[in-house]
Amino acid sequence: MQTRSLGSLDVSVVGLGTNNFGYFMEPSDVAPVVDAALEAGINFFDTSDSYLESEVHLAAALGTRRSRVLLATKFASPIDGGPGGARPQYVVAALERSLRRLNTDYVDLYQIHRPDPDTPIGDTLEALDQLVREGKVREIGCSNFSAAQLQEAHDAVGNDATRFVSVQNQWNLLQREDESDALAECDRLNMSYLPFFPLASGMLTGKYQRGAQPPSGSRLDKVGGGAALRSERNFDLLEALTAWANERGHSILDLAFAWLSAHDVVASVIAGATTREQVLLNAATASWQLSDSERDEVSEIAR
């Protein structure tokens, strides 16, 4: 498994997103997924304090193997009926809670899950910088930030203080809006990009058919059908992209990962999984590396 730099961290180019661990899986089903990820060379595990019991279930599945992985978690989203947010005192309390739930004394990447319009980003960054200095956090990042918000955060950092090394936003072959926003800003600010929902909630696996309802138990079935994703235009794109991948001996799933990782700004492609088989399929995509011209050709097909 190839690794890439994310600040001071060397993360696997395919990461494991664990929101399924809290929302859709039984605790006993988590360990086989974690085991498969480790066997496949995945070392980057992304969770959040707002994914219900995901942190707890991930920690239980890892057991004594904590030192083998890079743990990323998030704060700021509402939990337990509270408002969440990024006030300095809340940041400190949220981290302590996550450390207990993850059964660890440090987090490798601590991310603000969403902007907090009621708290100056400079105040949040000061709190995060202190946590880094205390050794409880190694690197900091953000999620769901726009280009303007990334610039604001960049400008708010004091001399020699800790900066965001990454942003985690939605980006895939069917949802490319961020290319003209945060993605371009990452290049300018020398930040890494962590795309989530790389398979467009399963659309880029080939499991959904034109004119048919999502299969029972699939992600789009669980979240209400995803009518916007299942548009005629997207099915046209899927047919063209699938044909391109098949001509080269690969699947549309392989292409979804390979196209994202063909962009140098991407450190790790964060993908969820609910079974051992899904993890192994996702991990195997790391072996296909597109050339720049192939990447650009695919980009044009999906435009």
Secondary structure by P-SEA (a helix, b strand, c coil): cbbbbccccccccbbbbcccccccccccaaaaaaaaaaaacccbbbbcccccaaaaaaaaaaccccccbbbbbbcccccccccccccaaaaaaaaaaaaaaaccccccbbbcccccccccaaaaaaaaaaaaaaccccccccccccaaaaaaaaaacccccccccbbbbbbccccccccccaaaaaaaabbbbbbccccccccccccccccccccccccccccccccccccaaaaaaaaaaaaaaaaacccaaaaaaaaaacccccccbbbbbccaaaaaaaaacccccccaaaaaaaaaaac
